[in-house]
Amino acid sequence: MSMDYDVNQQQESSRSYIVTLLLALFLSGFGIHRFYTGYIVIGVIQLLTAGGFGLWALIDIISLALNKFVDVDGKELNNYNPGCGLIVLAIIIVSFIIGGISSVLSLVSIH
């Protein structure tokens, strides 16, 4: 039974899911979450391109929310919290809906 525990322990990163998620949410344009998880080269690229012009940062945040983001060693981030992931996804979806509605309303008010 302890062998199963050791195998599971090796598959989980020493890097925190919550820390990575918060870094991605607030500093993804600088690639800080990539530096934190060990992806130095990708972090530099994101830093120089403002998070891939925002698109790469958004993809990273969504992959974090869905627990599909791994560290540089291919290990899952520790202490995954599905509640936080769902909240982040809900915020992203609501933001897109509100952004779309406000865009349509601004077009309608112009004409």
Secondary structure, 3 states (H helix, E strand, C coil): CHHHHHHHHHCEEEEEHHHHHHHHHHHHHHCHHHHHCCCHHHHHHHHHCHHHHCHHHHHHHHHHHCCCCECCCCCEEECCCHHHHHHHHHHHHHHHHHHHHHHHHHHHHHC
